[in-house]
């Protein structure tokens, strides 16, 4: 016999497959609940706000411009920005709807 019985031991055992992927699964879960999910919720709320726009709402446009909605259609809003000046913006440019009466001098 060339190999003594003392050296003929079992091969080292493989770690469990789930335990090797567990850190990746936990990391994905953290990314989902801390980054992806809040962004999806914010985008959903923004879209809902833009769909609920109506004539007479006081709004803030993406560039920081304030105005009151004069006319609205599917893709565009016409905004009175003061002094009888009206501008046309895309609906997606509306950032915030202000409470009624915020803009008094318009």
C-alpha positions as CSV (number, residue, x, y, z in Angstrom):
1,X,0.0,0.0,0.0
2,X,1.4,3.3,-1.0
3,X,-0.9,5.7,0.9
4,X,-1.3,5.3,4.6
5,X,-4.8,5.4,6.0
6,X,-4.0,8.5,8.1
7,X,-3.7,10.7,4.9
8,X,-6.8,9.3,3.2
9,X,-9.2,11.6,4.9
10,X,-12.4,13.2,3.3
11,X,-12.1,16.2,1.2
12,X,-12.9,19.5,2.9
13,X,-16.7,20.2,2.9
14,X,-18.2,22.8,0.6
15,X,-20.0,25.7,2.3
16,X,-23.8,25.8,1.9
17,X,-24.9,27.5,-1.4
18,X,-27.4,29.7,0.3
19,X,-24.9,31.0,2.8
20,X,-22.6,32.1,0.0
21,X,-25.4,34.2,-1.6
22,X,-26.8,35.5,1.6
23,X,-24.7,38.7,1.7
24,X,-25.8,39.5,-1.8
25,X,-29.5,38.9,-1.0
26,X,-29.2,41.1,2.1
27,X,-27.5,43.9,0.1
28,X,-30.1,43.8,-2.6
29,X,-32.8,44.0,0.1
30,X,-31.2,47.1,1.7
31,X,-30.9,48.8,-1.7
32,X,-34.5,48.1,-2.5
33,X,-35.9,49.4,0.7
34,X,-33.6,52.4,1.1
35,X,-33.1,53.6,-2.4
36,X,-35.4,52.1,-5.1
37,X,-38.7,52.0,-3.2
38,X,-38.7,55.6,-2.0
39,X,-37.8,56.9,-5.5
40,X,-40.6,54.9,-7.0
41,X,-43.0,56.3,-4.4
42,X,-41.9,59.8,-5.0
43,X,-42.3,59.5,-8.8
44,X,-45.8,58.0,-8.3
45,X,-46.8,60.9,-6.1
46,X,-45.4,63.4,-8.6
47,X,-47.3,61.8,-11.4
48,X,-50.5,61.8,-9.4
49,X,-50.1,65.5,-8.6
50,X,-49.5,66.3,-12.2
51,X,-52.6,64.4,-13.3
52,X,-54.8,66.2,-10.7
53,X,-53.9,69.7,-12.0
54,X,-56.8,71.9,-12.8
55,X,-57.6,75.5,-14.0
56,X,-57.0,78.1,-11.3
57,X,-54.3,76.1,-9.4
58,X,-51.3,78.1,-8.2
59,X,-48.1,76.2,-9.1
60,X,-44.3,76.4,-9.2
61,X,-42.6,75.4,-12.5
62,X,-39.3,73.5,-12.5
63,X,-37.2,76.7,-12.9
64,X,-38.8,78.2,-9.8
65,X,-41.3,80.4,-11.6
66,X,-44.7,80.9,-9.9
67,X,-48.0,81.2,-11.7
68,X,-51.6,80.3,-12.0
69,X,-53.0,77.8,-14.5
70,X,-55.2,79.5,-17.1
71,X,-55.7,76.7,-19.6
72,X,-54.8,73.0,-19.4
73,X,-54.8,70.1,-21.8
74,X,-53.2,66.6,-22.0
75,X,-49.6,67.6,-22.4
76,X,-49.3,71.3,-21.8
77,X,-50.5,74.0,-19.3
78,X,-50.8,77.7,-20.0
79,X,-49.7,79.6,-16.9
80,X,-50.3,83.3,-16.1
81,X,-47.0,84.4,-14.7
82,X,-48.0,88.0,-13.9
83,X,-49.0,91.2,-15.6
84,X,-51.2,89.3,-18.1
85,X,-48.2,87.4,-19.4
86,X,-49.0,83.8,-20.3
87,X,-46.5,81.0,-20.9
88,X,-47.0,77.5,-22.1
89,X,-45.2,74.7,-20.2
90,X,-45.2,70.9,-20.4
91,X,-47.2,69.3,-17.6
92,X,-44.0,67.5,-16.4
93,X,-42.4,70.9,-15.6
94,X,-44.9,71.5,-12.8
95,X,-43.0,70.8,-9.5
96,X,-45.4,71.8,-6.8
97,X,-49.0,72.9,-6.3
98,X,-49.3,75.8,-3.9
99,X,-52.2,76.4,-1.5
100,X,-55.0,78.7,-2.9
101,X,-54.3,82.4,-2.2
102,X,-50.5,82.1,-2.1
103,X,-50.1,84.3,-5.1
104,X,-52.1,87.4,-4.5
105,X,-50.7,90.0,-6.9
106,X,-50.9,87.9,-10.0
